[in-house]
Structure formats: C-alpha cells, structure tokens
Amino acid sequence: MCISFALPIETELRHSPRTTPGKQSFSAPSGKVMLPFPLPSMPFPFPLSFHRLALWCLLAAGLFLTAAHGKETASPDVALREAWQLLYQGEFDIALRRFHSVGEATAPGSPQRCEALYGQAHCWTNRTGGRDLDRARELYRTLLSESPPQSPLRPWCELELAQIAHYFTPLEERDYAAIVQGYLSVHEAHPHSPAGEEAFLSAWLLKKAALNEKPQTVIDAALAFLQTHPQTPLRGQVLTLVANSYRDENDIQTCLKYLIEAYQARASLNPAFDYSTFLWQIASLAEFELGDLRLARTYYEQLIRDYPRDTRVFPARQALKRIDAIIDAVRRGKTPPQFTNRGEKG
C-alpha cells in the first residue's frame, strides 16, 4: 500500500505490485508529494479522498446529533426518570434543564408537567449552591394552581411550602405558632396522605419543643393519631414522641413501655438502620431509673451482639459486670454495692 498527496490536495490509496507481504513501498508520481512515513492500513475498500473523508465526518456528526436530539426528545416519562436520577446524584443544573424541557413540552395540568414543576422546585430548594427559595415557592404555587384536586403532588407541595417557612427562616425570625399552624393545615387538608401524616408529626414535635405544650396534651394527640392511622409508617416516630412526653411527666415505666414499642416499630420497618442509641437508652433507663436489671441486661446484651463495634460496647460490658455484682450480692444476702447513675461505685 502506498499513500501520496497530490496538488490540489487529494489522497490516493494504491497497492504497488512491487510490495512484498508485510512490507509497504511508497512511490511519488510526478506532481505528487510523497509522505515520508507509512500509515497503517485503513478498512476502506475504495480510494479515500479528502472529499470522501469530509463526507464521512459529516455523516458521523449527523448520527451523533440525531442520537443527542433523540435523547432530548425522549418520552416525558423517560426524561423525568432521568431527571430524578440526576437530582439524586447532585447534578442539579442538568436535572433542572431536563425538568424544564419536560414542563415546556407538556400541557398544563398534565401529570408530566406537574411532576416537572415539582422537580424544578425541588432542585431550587435542595441544591447547596445557588438555592433560590423564591423561585421554588413560585413553582410550587404554580403547580397548585394548575394541578387537578386529586393530584398526588398537591399534599407534597403544601408540605414543602410549610417546610421552607420552617427550615429556611432565620432562627431569630421564626414564628413557631405560624409554622405549626402551617403544618396542621396540611394535615387537616390531607389527613391520610403520607405528606399529611408527616405534617402532623412535624407540628406536634414543634409544639412540644418550641411552644412548650403540656406533655399530656401531646400524648393524647399522638395516641389519637395512631388510632386513626394504625398502618402509618411513622408509627415508630410518633411512639417516640409519646415516650419522651411520658419522660417529661417523670413516668419512667410508661416511658420505657412506649420506647420499646417505638424501637420495635422502627426496626420492623427498617432493620438495616443503626438502633444502638435506642438500645442504650432503654438499657440505661431500665437500670438507673427503673431498677429493672433483667430488662437492662436484655438490652445491654442486644447492643453488644448487634453492634459489636459501637463505642458503647465497653460500657455495656461494664454494666453487665455491675448487674452481676448486684445480683450476686443479693443472692448471698449481702448489701449490694452502690453505683451512681454513671456506673461508678458510690
């Protein structure tokens, strides 16, 4: 094979009859410039000119642009799935463009446009750089004005607006009474939706922590909620609220009862979560506040067994030795050693 350049620029791919197998000979016909180095064989069965090369490049570029255009004009559902994946990966700018393109290409009130508006607002709310809460509020309100009453995104939009007022208002400017009322309004409008249930929990957590609601009032509201929402996935969180309220009432026995129920509800729903703090709290309360050494032993042992690398494994082992010392002294009729609530001998 020999390759030569002609003037005007033209490339001819030729086989020389003098070429031996494995070797290439290069000839320079008159009026042509010979390359000083060999080029590898090219998989074209015809002579390749620069015009043909340009044609191939244009064809490849056309195929690339066609593929890219096809990706951009994919069905709205596919584009929305890709946009959510990008958002979860932290690619907020690209996800925002995808959501925007779907919103522009779909009809107002359609499920795809509603989801696209929600996704755009979600991007503006949750991005760490360039967060624009005013634009997010505008998008949520646009969705509420366009979406049909039965749209599943309406409760989430209302909850997002309440959360923006809560979490993104400077601490010294927060009107907790108004924030709580915002959450309760979402729950009253959508009492059996996941967003409404989450709004209820947020409202009563704030009532207890920020508005100093009476513990018994919190307990009554939480238990009434569990009666009307027996299958709620937030059962564990609501039971924790009940347990902490009984702790405020200094009713340790009832507090432990609900704390154990809260742990069991959460662990059954999400067994992969780290519940070592729950186990430690139950065991410590049982040992030092209630004096139930058998219950304390059960949960200390579970902490050691389930979380062998937890930093509280060593103090849990010390607690088991402490419990054994007390039980052994009682069995022998001796005065049990006294320990402080930090596990130290008094």
Phi and psi in degrees as a GROMACS rama.xvg file:
@    title "Ramachandran Plot"
@    xaxis  label "Phi"
@    yaxis  label "Psi"
@TYPE xy
-132.826  146.898  CYS-2
-128.478  132.359  ILE-3
-140.311  155.849  SER-4
-105.742  136.026  PHE-5
-112.223  159.517  ALA-6
-111.583  118.904  LEU-7
-66.6201  166.475  PRO-8
-56.6555  119.494  ILE-9
-157.652  138.187  GLU-10
-111.571  133.471  THR-11
-120.933  132.217  GLU-12
-102.971  112.856  LEU-13
-127.918  148.2  ARG-14
-101.46  125.924  HIS-15
-86.5547  132.967  SER-16
-64.6614  -13.8371  PRO-17
-90.0452  -1.03307  ARG-18
-74.402  127.9  THR-19
-89.919  156.943  THR-20
-55.4218  133.438  PRO-21
84.3537  -5.0338  GLY-22
-126.745  159.836  LYS-23
-124.971  136.665  GLN-24
-114.015  143.99  SER-25
-120.574  122.618  PHE-26
-115.066  153.31  SER-27
-122.694  90.9756  ALA-28
-59.3235  161.331  PRO-29
-59.6576  137.567  SER-30
82.0474  6.15455  GLY-31
-122.863  151.559  LYS-32
-102.403  126.647  VAL-33
-91.8412  136.582  MET-34
-69.7312  139.302  LEU-35
-81.8831  4.96867  PRO-36
-143.92  150.363  PHE-37
-79.6053  151.272  PRO-38
-112.069  150.264  LEU-39
-67.0166  156.763  PRO-40
-61.8416  143.706  SER-41
-112.938  141.02  MET-42
-80.7203  52.8641  PRO-43
-119.073  128.963  PHE-44
-85.822  10.9922  PRO-45
-138.958  159.559  PHE-46
-59.4267  136.472  PRO-47
-106.692  114.811  LEU-48
-102.879  166.215  SER-49
-63.8428  -30.3298  PHE-50
-64.4919  -43.2629  HIS-51
-67.0873  -38.5233  ARG-52
-60.6972  -42.4483  LEU-53
-63.2367  -38.2155  ALA-54
-63.9734  -42.7315  LEU-55
-61.4804  -41.2751  TRP-56
-62.9026  -43.1634  CYS-57
-64.5518  -39.5113  LEU-58
-64.0136  -44.0052  LEU-59
-62.6369  -42.5472  ALA-60
-62.9884  -39.1975  ALA-61
-63.4129  -42.5428  GLY-62
-63.1225  -40.0943  LEU-63
-63.4473  -45.9229  PHE-64
-66.8191  -35.5944  LEU-65
-64.2157  -42.025  THR-66
-64.5494  -42.9957  ALA-67
-63.2954  -42.2996  ALA-68
-64.1931  -38.3415  HIS-69
-64.0923  -35.4426  GLY-70
-66.8868  -41.5828  LYS-71
-68.8872  -31.5065  GLU-72
-100.575  26.1739  THR-73
-64.2364  165.793  ALA-74
-58.4899  149.001  SER-75
-55.2262  -38.5204  PRO-76
-63.8965  -42.467  ASP-77
-64.9838  -44.0714  VAL-78
-62.854  -36.8383  ALA-79
-67.5278  -41.8352  LEU-80
-60.6288  -43.7004  ARG-81
-64.1239  -38.6322  GLU-82
-64.1738  -41.6784  ALA-83
-65.801  -39.0898  TRP-84
-61.2944  -42.0617  GLN-85
-63.7433  -40.7388  LEU-86
-62.6733  -44.9645  LEU-87
-65.4807  -24.7953  TYR-88
-84.7769  -1.51227  GLN-89
85.9921  8.23408  GLY-90
-88.0525  70.3103  GLU-91
-66.6836  -39.3705  PHE-92
-64.171  -45.5954  ASP-93
-67.8051  -43.0184  ILE-94
-61.0925  -39.4899  ALA-95
-62.3224  -41.2051  LEU-96
-65.616  -40.1675  ARG-97
-63.8069  -46.8509  ARG-98
-60.2691  -42.4198  PHE-99
-63.4785  -42.5869  HIS-100
-64.445  -37.9752  SER-101
-67.3562  -42.2175  VAL-102
-61.6588  -36.5366  GLY-103
-73.475  -26.7898  GLU-104
-93.564  -3.92673  ALA-105
-118.49  162.303  THR-106
-80.104  145.004  ALA-107
-56.731  136.428  PRO-108
87.4211  -12.1269  GLY-109
-73.0283  152.703  SER-110
-57.6156  -36.9914  PRO-111
-67.4469  -42.4217  GLN-112
-67.0202  -40.0004  ARG-113
-60.3894  -44.5439  CYS-114
-66.307  -36.6686  GLU-115
-65.5138  -41.2336  ALA-116
-64.0615  -42.3802  LEU-117
-63.5661  -41.2537  TYR-118
-64.4171  -41.3253  GLY-119
-60.7134  -46.6519  GLN-120
-61.9193  -38.5061  ALA-121
-62.7776  -40.0477  HIS-122
-61.6739  -48.1237  CYS-123
-67.5306  -26.5485  TRP-124
-81.0813  -40.8099  THR-125
-101.596  -7.10138  ASN-126
-69.8415  146.072  ARG-127
-82.5347  -30.808  THR-128
-115.695  132.644  GLY-129
78.5433  24.2809  GLY-130
-61.7547  134.25  ARG-131
-131.438  93.4714  ASP-132
-72.2623  -31.7687  LEU-133
-62.8729  -42.6756  ASP-134
-67.3703  -37.2288  ARG-135
-63.076  -45.6737  ALA-136
-59.9524  -42.4363  ARG-137
-61.2111  -41.3518  GLU-138
-67.977  -41.2593  LEU-139
-62.1395  -41.6873  TYR-140
-70.3065  -34.7124  ARG-141
-62.4135  -41.8165  THR-142
-62.1758  -43.6794  LEU-143
-63.6974  -33.9676  LEU-144
-76.7822  -28.5215  SER-145
-93.8592  -30.594  GLU-146
-76.6592  149.143  SER-147
-68.9313  157.75  PRO-148
-57.5777  -29.9617  PRO-149
-87.6787  5.18789  GLN-150
-62.6876  130.605  SER-151
-68.2893  -12.0113  PRO-152
-86.293  -14.1639  LEU-153
-61.0925  -49.2005  ARG-154
-58.4896  -38.769  PRO-155
-68.0478  -36.2571  TRP-156
-62.2684  -46.1468  CYS-157
-63.7772  -39.4168  GLU-158
-64.948  -41.9101  LEU-159
-60.7244  -41.3607  GLU-160
-63.3439  -40.2556  LEU-161
-65.7841  -38.6545  ALA-162
-69.4926  -35.47  GLN-163
-60.9493  -44.3633  ILE-164
-63.2587  -28.0112  ALA-165
-84.1969  -58.3393  HIS-166
-83.4119  -24.4409  TYR-167
-107.448  10.4833  PHE-168
-93.0064  133.892  THR-169
-52.8524  143.476  PRO-170
-54.4675  -42.9919  LEU-171
-73.5087  -11.6012  GLU-172
-105.567  1.65244  GLU-173
-74.1998  129.862  ARG-174
-99.6759  93.2977  ASP-175
-65.9289  -31.5531  TYR-176
-63.1582  -42.5306  ALA-177
-68.5216  -38.0962  ALA-178
-64.3748  -44.6772  ILE-179
-61.0606  -42.7666  VAL-180
-63.3438  -34.8042  GLN-181
-62.0587  -44.1988  GLY-182
-64.7481  -43.8898  TYR-183
-64.2074  -32.9422  LEU-184
-64.185  -39.2852  SER-185
-63.6818  -43.7175  VAL-186
-65.3555  -41.087  HIS-187
-66.7151  -34.7954  GLU-188
-76.2703  -30.6965  ALA-189
-136.939  66.0826  HIS-190
-65.0004  -26.9124  PRO-191
-112.19  14.1071  HIS-192
-91.9208  155.392  SER-193
-56.4819  -39.6246  PRO-194
-65.7405  -39.725  ALA-195
-65.1462  -38.3324  GLY-196
-66.1293  -41.3119  GLU-197
-64.6713  -36.8701  GLU-198
-64.2972  -40.0123  ALA-199
-59.1563  -48.2619  PHE-200
-62.0908  -43.2116  LEU-201
-62.2399  -40.8313  SER-202
-62.5624  -46.5727  ALA-203
-77.9076  -27.4057  TRP-204
-62.7786  -42.077  LEU-205
-69.1193  -38.4704  LEU-206
-58.858  -41.4065  LYS-207
-71.7782  -44.1709  LYS-208
-83.9779  -39.1766  ALA-209
-105.125  -29.3796  ALA-210
-106.132  2.72148  LEU-211
53.8058  45.4575  ASN-212
-64.6773  146.594  GLU-213
-60.8886  137.267  LYS-214
-55.6004  -40.3649  PRO-215
-66.8611  -33.1816  GLN-216
-64.9851  -41.4004  THR-217
-64.3849  -43.2944  VAL-218
-60.9571  -46.725  ILE-219
-61.9264  -43.5194  ASP-220
-66.1765  -41.3705  ALA-221
-68.1784  -42.9246  ALA-222
-68.7032  -35.2263  LEU-223
-64.3569  -38.7165  ALA-224
-62.084  -42.839  PHE-225
-66.6561  -29.8016  LEU-226
-68.3157  -36.8451  GLN-227
-89.6858  -11.5019  THR-228
-131.724  63.7809  HIS-229
-65.5849  -22.767  PRO-230
-103.594  13.1452  GLN-231
-63.4372  136.658  THR-232
-70.8917  -7.81951  PRO-233
-94.5997  15.0464  LEU-234
-56.8282  -43.9096  ARG-235
-61.3858  -42.0232  GLY-236
-67.125  -38.8304  GLN-237
-68.7574  -39.4899  VAL-238
-65.3154  -34.3802  LEU-239
-63.3946  -40.6663  THR-240
-60.675  -41.1499  LEU-241
-63.9673  -45.7879  VAL-242
-60.9277  -44.6638  ALA-243
-65.4215  -32.8908  ASN-244
-69.0511  -39.0467  SER-245
-66.4406  -31.9303  TYR-246
-64.2104  -40.1827  ARG-247
-62.9496  -30.5432  ASP-248
-82.0815  -0.836636  GLU-249
64.3488  29.2725  ASN-250
-101.346  83.6871  ASP-251
-68.3806  -37.281  ILE-252
-64.2862  -46.0737  GLN-253
-69.5929  -35.0739  THR-254
-57.98  -46.4129  CYS-255
-64.3729  -38.263  LEU-256
-58.0621  -48.2372  LYS-257
-76.2436  -28.4677  TYR-258
-66.6283  -40.0797  LEU-259
-66.373  -41.5796  ILE-260
-62.2504  -39.3719  GLU-261
-64.0885  -43.1712  ALA-262
-61.6081  -45.2058  TYR-263
-64.7116  -39.1338  GLN-264
-65.8576  -42.9509  ALA-265
-68.6111  -43.2201  ARG-266
-65.9535  -33.8305  ALA-267
-70.0888  -29.9699  SER-268
-82.7649  -37.1863  LEU-269
-141.222  78.2455  ASN-270
-66.6495  -17.3729  PRO-271
-80.693  -9.63836  ALA-272
-71.3251  158.118  PHE-273
-86.3804  109.856  ASP-274
-107.342  22.8043  TYR-275
-63.1368  -35.3015  SER-276
-66.1422  -40.2485  THR-277
-57.4098  -50.082  PHE-278
-61.2625  -40.4931  LEU-279
-65.5662  -42.4197  TRP-280
-64.4746  -43.572  GLN-281
-62.794  -46.6274  ILE-282
-64.2246  -43.4572  ALA-283
-65.4995  -43.8686  SER-284
-62.4562  -42.9101  LEU-285
-62.9212  -39.3177  ALA-286
-75.2608  -52.2566  GLU-287
-93.7354  -30.1771  PHE-288
-96.9277  -35.7087  GLU-289
-104.981  -23.8875  LEU-290
74.5804  19.9368  GLY-291
-91.9192  90.1558  ASP-292
-69.1552  -33.4659  LEU-293
-64.565  -44.6121  ARG-294
-65.4083  -40.6013  LEU-295
-60.9428  -44.9464  ALA-296
-59.3942  -43.1301  ARG-297
-56.1787  -45.228  THR-298
-84.287  -27.8706  TYR-299
-63.2441  -44.9944  TYR-300
-64.2776  -37.6935  GLU-301
-67.2311  -37.683  GLN-302
-60.7444  -45.3714  LEU-303
-64.8818  -39.9065  ILE-304
-73.2003  -42.8327  ARG-305
-84.327  -26.4003  ASP-306
-133.992  68.205  TYR-307
-64.3652  -17.8432  PRO-308
-101.671  4.70207  ARG-309
-68.452  147.256  ASP-310
-67.4481  -16.2099  THR-311
-92.5053  6.72832  ARG-312
-65.2157  -44.0156  VAL-313
-61.5741  -51.6197  PHE-314
-62.899  -26.9668  PRO-315
-67.7538  -39.6802  ALA-316
-65.1206  -39.2558  ARG-317
-63.6284  -36.5573  GLN-318
-64.8854  -39.158  ALA-319
-63.96  -39.3076  LEU-320
-63.528  -39.29  LYS-321
-64.5413  -43.7051  ARG-322
-64.9621  -41.852  ILE-323
-61.1056  -40.2431  ASP-324
-63.6601  -40.8492  ALA-325
-67.7027  -45.8111  ILE-326
-64.7324  -39.7012  ILE-327
-65.0307  -40.4271  ASP-328
-65.3767  -41.1005  ALA-329
-64.3646  -41.8181  VAL-330
-63.1735  -34.0843  ARG-331
-88.3877  2.73981  ARG-332
76.1548  20.046  GLY-333
-103.061  163.738  LYS-334
-71.8132  124.062  THR-335
-68.8216  149.095  PRO-336
-62.9837  146.988  PRO-337
-94.7359  135.633  GLN-338
-125.887  146.876  PHE-339
-79.2239  174.648  THR-340
-72.7781  1.8418  ASN-341
-103.442  6.12145  ARG-342
85.5305  8.50263  GLY-343
-95.415  148.149  GLU-344
-66.7995  134.31  LYS-345
